[in-house]
Amino acid sequence: MVREAGPGSRDKIVHAAMTMVGEDPGARLSVRAVAARAGVSTGSLRYHFPTQRALQEAVLAALYDAITPGDLIHDRSVTAEERLVGCLRQVLSVAGVGEQARAGWSEIFKAYIEHEPTEDNRAAYLAIEREAHRRVEYWLAVLGDEGAVPEGDNARRARFLETVLAGLSIARALPSEESILATETEVLRAAVDHVLGRRT
């Protein structure tokens, strides 16, 4: 008997969960719902992801990998500043602009702000926050290994950059008289200069 090549159960589960999050950012990734969407048993899902947190973190890592293909941070043909700005811009690009950004923030508001978040919603949000923080801190560590980031608290620097990204993504949803791209570029460069110790 010849077995068909194709994605394994783990890949199917991650893909199904990513699709669910893409359709509804506030989606509850319950074991039954994700297993049904992936076409696998709940036992198979639990084998690969023994906890809800393990599933959420695998999905978020996959989403961030999709957002930052090839991870620009390793391209040494570009300055450290340009690489970090490029990585941050890739994260922002997911937010969209105008109507797409408003729809995304509306979903986030409904899921995490409008009402007291459920335990599942809270866990989902914290998993998103941890993965975002991990990714930004990783970028800073890579640049630090090259000597481009001064020694110091990269966790604090990552939180600063995450706050800048949150503000810029909200700005994408709001009316503006100025070019969003120009404003974003100016803000991202100022934030990166600060992080790299190049205060102006």
C-alpha positions in Angstrom: 0.0 0.0 0.0 1.4 3.4 -1.0 0.7 6.3 1.4 -0.2 9.6 -0.1 2.2 12.4 0.6 0.5 15.4 2.3 0.4 17.5 5.4 0.5 15.6 8.7 -2.0 15.9 11.4 0.0 18.6 13.2 0.2 20.8 10.1 -3.5 20.3 9.4 -4.4 21.4 12.9 -2.2 24.5 12.8 -3.6 25.4 9.3 -7.2 24.9 10.5 -6.7 27.1 13.5 -4.9 29.8 11.5 -7.8 29.8 9.1 -10.3 30.2 12.0 -8.3 33.1 13.4 -8.1 34.7 10.0 -11.9 34.5 9.6 -12.5 35.7 13.2 -9.6 37.2 15.2 -11.7 36.6 18.4 -12.4 33.0 17.5 -12.3 30.5 20.4 -9.8 27.8 19.4 -11.7 25.0 21.2 -10.3 21.4 20.8 -13.5 20.2 19.2 -13.9 23.1 16.8 -10.3 23.0 15.6 -10.2 19.2 15.3 -13.4 19.2 13.3 -12.1 22.0 11.0 -8.8 20.1 10.5 -10.6 16.7 10.0 -8.7 15.0 12.8 -9.8 13.4 16.1 -9.7 15.4 19.3 -7.2 12.7 20.6 -4.9 13.5 17.7 -5.1 17.3 18.4 -4.3 16.6 22.1 -1.4 14.4 21.1 0.2 17.3 19.2 -1.0 20.1 21.5 -1.6 18.8 25.1 -2.7 22.3 26.3 -4.7 25.1 24.8 -1.7 27.4 25.3 0.5 25.1 23.3 -2.0 25.2 20.4 -2.4 29.0 20.6 1.4 29.5 20.6 2.0 27.2 17.7 -0.7 29.1 15.7 0.7 32.5 16.6 4.3 31.4 15.7 3.0 30.2 12.3 1.1 33.4 11.8 4.2 35.5 12.5 6.2 33.3 10.2 3.7 34.0 7.5 3.8 37.7 8.2 7.6 37.8 8.2 8.7 35.4 5.4 12.4 34.9 5.3 12.8 37.2 8.3 14.5 40.3 7.0 16.5 40.6 10.2 19.2 38.3 8.8 19.8 40.2 5.6 23.2 41.8 6.3 23.2 43.5 2.9 20.9 46.1 4.6 21.7 48.3 7.6 20.5 47.2 11.0 18.1 50.2 11.1 16.5 49.3 7.7 16.1 45.6 8.7 14.4 46.5 12.0 12.2 49.1 10.3 11.3 46.5 7.6 10.4 43.8 10.2 8.2 46.2 12.1 6.6 47.4 8.8 5.8 43.8 7.9 3.9 43.4 11.2 2.0 46.6 10.5 1.1 45.5 7.0 -1.2 42.8 8.4 -3.4 45.5 10.0 -4.3 46.9 6.6 -5.4 50.5 6.0 -8.7 52.3 6.2 -11.7 49.9 6.1 -9.6 46.8 6.6 -7.9 48.4 9.7 -11.2 49.5 11.1 -12.7 46.0 10.7 -9.7 44.5 12.4 -9.8 46.9 15.4 -13.6 46.4 15.6 -13.1 42.7 16.0 -10.4 43.3 18.6 -12.6 45.7 20.5 -15.5 43.2 20.5 -13.3 40.3 21.6 -11.1 41.9 24.3 -12.4 45.4 25.3 -16.2 45.8 24.9 -17.1 43.2 27.6 -15.1 41.6 30.3 -13.0 39.0 28.4 -13.7 35.4 29.1 -10.9 33.2 30.3 -10.4 31.8 26.8 -10.3 35.3 25.3 -7.9 36.5 27.9 -5.6 33.5 27.3 -5.8 34.0 23.5 -4.8 37.7 23.9 -2.0 36.9 26.3 -0.7 34.3 23.8 -0.7 36.9 21.0 1.1 39.3 23.2 3.8 36.8 24.3 4.4 35.7 20.7 4.7 39.3 19.5 7.1 40.1 22.3 9.2 37.0 21.6 9.5 37.9 18.0 10.5 41.6 18.5 13.0 40.6 21.3 14.5 38.0 18.9 15.0 40.7 16.3 16.8 42.8 18.9 18.9 39.9 20.0 20.1 39.2 16.4 21.0 42.9 16.0 22.6 42.9 19.5 24.8 39.9 18.5 26.1 42.1 15.6 26.8 45.0 18.0 24.0 47.2 16.5 21.9 47.3 19.7 23.7 48.6 22.9 23.8 46.3 25.9 20.7 46.6 28.1 17.2 45.5 28.6 15.9 44.1 25.3 12.6 43.1 26.9 11.9 46.8 27.8 13.0 47.8 24.3 10.6 45.2 22.7 7.7 46.5 24.8 8.5 50.1 23.6 8.4 48.9 20.0 5.2 46.9 20.5 3.6 50.0 21.9 4.7 52.1 18.9 3.2 49.4 16.6 -0.1 49.3 18.4 -0.4 53.1 18.1 0.5 53.1 14.4 -2.0 50.2 13.7 -4.7 52.3 15.4 -3.7 55.3 13.3 -4.2 53.2 10.2 -7.9 52.9 11.1 -8.4 56.6 11.7 -8.9 59.5 9.2 -5.7 61.3 8.4 -4.8 64.4 6.3 -1.2 63.2 6.0 0.3 60.3 4.1 0.1 57.2 6.4 3.2 55.8 4.8 5.2 58.9 5.4 4.0 59.3 9.0 4.7 55.6 9.8 8.2 55.8 8.3 9.0 58.8 10.3 7.7 57.3 13.6 9.3 53.9 12.9 12.7 55.4 12.1 12.6 57.6 15.3 11.6 54.5 17.4 14.4 52.4 15.9 16.9 55.1 16.3 16.0 55.3 20.0 16.3 51.6 20.4 19.6 51.5 18.6 21.0 54.2 20.8 21.0 56.9 18.1 19.0 59.6 19.8 18.5 62.6 17.6 
